Amino acid sequence: MGIDAADVDGDGWMDIYITHLDFELNRLYRNSQDGTFTDETFRSRIGNKAVLLSGVAAKFLDYDNDGWNDILQLNGAMLDNVSLYHGEVSYKEPLLMYRNLGKGEFDKVSDSLGPDFIRPVVGRGLATADYDNDGDIDIVTNNRGDFPSLLRNDGGNANHWLTVHLIGTKSNRDGIGASLKLASTRVVEVEQAKGGMSYMSASDPRIHFGLGKRTKIESLEITWPSGQVDRLTNVPIDQIIAIKEGAGIVPHPFPKIPSAK
């Protein structure tokens, strides 16, 4: 039902997460770096923790900015009378978050993210965005028979971060397909500019890096779809920056939205 790709174990290669319906296992496939993938569902500690949920959509995101890609999953059964067939399954289901503990091992942390996060919904579309430009990733869900949900991330920006807005010239305007490699204090993070990732949904096209407690970025290398490679040094942190293909960092306004706390 849902699929996304990201580097979850810090080896620089894109791994894949795929969701399935209830009584089927969601799968995490590690990139073996030889054109094949290895099923890491149980080694990663995901296992059967969501076997009663119907995973409709999934997104990798670093919700706590610790430098490791976490897994967000939107759920909702297909049949409104599913409980007649499976008494332990509900039509409305809560969101699911797996926190990456490092090197691709995960812990289910949904219950610690607040009552709004685990409110049961019939989830269908999922998008992520830093909608208020405060440095952490927020969540939007499209729910069947209900209002959409906008979940603001409170506290993810306690760690350091960088968000990159790409402006293609030779490449497509949004830089979709570009590969970004960030080096910071002997840690290398690899991300890719991707298009739509969920049913009737489009996420923030900006690329977000969590830095944890690291306070310096040594380099940021962008390989554009055109083949152009831009390598930047002295990149600022805790900012949203715009990078134009072949020109480097360029001015661009990213106004913050005041919090309604």
C-alpha positions in Angstrom: 0.0 0.0 0.0 2.7 2.5 1.0 6.3 2.8 0.1 9.3 5.1 0.7 13.0 5.0 0.4 15.8 6.5 2.6 19.1 5.6 4.2 18.2 4.1 7.6 21.5 2.6 8.6 24.0 5.3 7.7 25.8 3.4 4.9 24.9 6.0 2.1 22.5 3.7 0.3 18.7 4.0 0.0 16.7 1.3 1.9 13.0 0.6 1.3 10.0 0.4 3.6 6.7 -1.1 2.3 3.4 -1.3 4.2 0.7 -4.0 3.9 -2.8 -4.6 5.1 -3.8 -6.2 8.5 -2.4 -9.7 9.2 0.5 -9.1 6.8 3.9 -7.8 7.9 5.2 -4.4 6.9 8.7 -4.9 5.4 12.0 -3.1 5.7 14.5 -4.0 2.9 18.1 -3.0 3.4 20.1 -2.1 0.3 22.8 -4.7 -0.2 24.8 -2.4 -2.4 25.0 -5.0 -5.2 21.6 -4.4 -6.9 19.7 -6.5 -4.4 17.9 -5.9 -1.1 17.8 -8.0 2.1 14.7 -8.3 4.3 15.6 -6.7 7.6 12.0 -6.7 9.1 12.9 -8.7 12.2 16.6 -7.7 12.6 15.4 -4.0 12.6 13.0 -4.9 15.5 10.0 -3.8 13.5 8.8 -7.4 13.3 5.0 -7.9 13.7 4.4 -4.9 15.9 1.8 -3.5 13.5 0.3 -6.8 12.3 -3.3 -5.7 13.1 -3.0 -2.4 11.3 -3.6 -1.7 7.6 -0.7 0.5 6.5 -2.0 2.8 3.8 0.9 5.2 3.5 4.4 5.6 4.8 7.1 8.3 5.0 10.7 8.4 6.2 11.4 11.5 8.3 13.7 12.6 11.1 11.0 13.8 13.4 13.5 14.5 16.3 16.4 15.8 14.2 18.8 13.3 15.7 20.3 12.4 12.3 18.5 9.1 11.8 15.5 8.5 9.5 12.4 7.4 11.4 9.4 5.7 9.9 5.9 7.3 9.9 2.9 5.1 8.9 -0.7 6.1 8.3 -3.3 3.4 8.9 -7.0 2.6 8.2 -8.8 -0.5 7.3 -10.4 -0.8 3.8 -13.9 -2.0 5.0 -16.0 -0.1 7.4 -17.4 -3.4 8.8 -14.1 -5.1 9.1 -14.8 -5.9 12.7 -17.5 -8.4 11.6 -14.7 -10.4 9.9 -11.9 -9.8 12.3 -13.0 -8.8 15.8 -9.5 -7.6 16.8 -9.3 -5.2 13.9 -10.9 -1.7 13.8 -11.9 0.5 10.9 -10.3 3.6 12.4 -6.6 3.1 13.4 -3.9 5.3 15.0 -0.8 6.7 13.3 2.4 4.7 13.9 5.9 6.0 14.5 9.1 3.9 14.6 12.0 5.9 16.0 15.4 4.9 14.5 17.7 4.1 17.4 20.7 4.1 15.0 22.1 1.7 12.4 18.6 0.8 11.3 17.1 -0.5 14.5 13.7 0.8 15.5 11.5 1.3 18.5 7.7 1.9 18.4 7.2 5.3 20.1 3.7 6.2 18.9 2.2 6.3 22.4 4.7 9.0 23.5 3.8 11.5 20.8 0.6 12.8 22.3 -3.2 12.0 22.1 -3.7 13.7 18.8 -1.0 11.6 17.2 -2.7 8.3 18.2 -6.3 9.4 17.6 -7.9 6.7 15.4 -8.7 7.8 11.9 -9.4 6.1 8.6 -6.2 7.3 7.0 -5.8 7.5 3.3 -3.3 10.3 2.3 -0.1 11.3 4.1 2.2 14.2 3.6 5.1 15.8 5.7 6.2 19.4 5.7 7.8 22.0 7.9 4.8 24.1 7.3 5.7 26.7 9.9 9.4 26.8 8.9 10.7 26.3 12.5 13.1 23.5 11.7 11.1 20.3 12.4 8.9 18.2 10.3 5.1 18.4 10.7 2.5 15.9 9.5 -0.7 16.1 7.4 -3.2 13.3 7.0 -6.2 12.9 4.6 -8.9 10.9 6.5 -11.9 9.2 5.0 -15.2 10.6 6.3 -13.4 13.1 8.6 -11.5 16.3 8.6 -7.9 16.2 7.5 -5.4 16.4 10.4 -2.5 18.8 10.7 -0.1 17.7 13.5 2.5 20.3 14.5 5.8 19.0 15.7 6.6 20.4 19.1 10.3 20.0 20.1 11.9 18.4 17.2 14.0 21.5 16.6 15.7 21.1 20.0 18.4 19.3 18.0 20.3 21.0 15.1 19.1 20.8 11.5 19.4 22.0 7.9 16.7 22.3 5.3 17.5 22.7 1.6 15.3 24.2 -1.1 16.6 23.2 -4.6 16.2 25.4 -7.6 17.1 23.6 -10.8 18.3 25.4 -14.0 19.6 22.7 -16.3 17.7 20.1 -14.3 13.9 20.3 -13.6 12.8 23.3 -11.6 12.4 21.5 -8.3 15.6 19.4 -8.6 13.5 16.1 -8.3 16.0 13.2 -8.5 18.9 15.1 -7.1 21.1 13.4 -4.6 22.5 15.3 -1.6 25.4 14.2 0.6 26.0 16.1 3.8 29.3 15.6 5.8 29.2 16.8 9.4 31.7 15.9 12.2 32.7 12.5 10.6 29.1 11.7 9.9 27.7 11.5 6.3 24.0 11.7 5.5 22.6 11.0 2.1 19.1 12.2 1.0 17.3 12.4 -2.3 14.8 14.9 -3.7 11.7 12.9 -4.3 8.2 13.6 -5.8 4.8 12.6 -4.5 4.9 9.7 -2.0 1.3 9.0 -1.0 -2.2 8.7 -2.3 -3.6 12.2 -3.3 -0.7 13.8 -1.4 2.4 15.8 -2.1 5.0 16.5 0.6 7.3 19.4 1.2 9.9 19.1 -1.6 12.6 20.6 0.5 15.2 18.2 1.8 15.6 18.1 5.6 18.6 16.9 7.5 18.7 16.3 11.3 22.1 17.0 12.8 21.6 16.0 16.4 24.1 17.8 18.6 26.6 18.5 15.7 27.2 22.2 15.2 29.2 22.3 12.0 28.7 21.1 8.4 32.0 20.4 6.6 30.4 20.0 3.1 27.2 19.6 1.2 27.5 17.9 -2.2 24.5 18.0 -4.6 24.4 15.8 -7.7 21.7 17.2 -10.0 19.7 15.2 -12.5 21.6 17.0 -15.3 24.9 15.6 -14.0 26.0 18.9 -12.6 27.7 18.5 -9.2 27.8 21.4 -6.7 30.0 21.1 -3.6 29.4 23.7 -0.9 31.5 24.4 2.2 30.8 26.5 5.3 27.1 25.7 5.1 25.1 27.3 8.0 23.0 25.2 10.4 19.5 25.7 11.9 18.4 27.4 8.7 16.4 26.9 5.5 18.6 27.7 2.6 18.0 27.9 -1.2 20.6 26.4 -3.5 20.5 27.2 -7.2 22.0 24.7 -9.6 25.5 25.9 -10.6 25.3 29.0 -8.4 25.3 27.8 -4.8 23.3 29.4 -2.0 21.0 32.2 -3.1 18.7 34.6 -1.2 15.2 33.3 -0.6 12.6 34.2 2.0 11.3 31.5 4.3 9.1 33.3 6.8 8.2 31.6 10.1 4.6 31.2 11.1 3.9 32.3 14.6 2.9 29.5 17.0 -0.6 29.4 18.4 0.5 27.7 21.6 
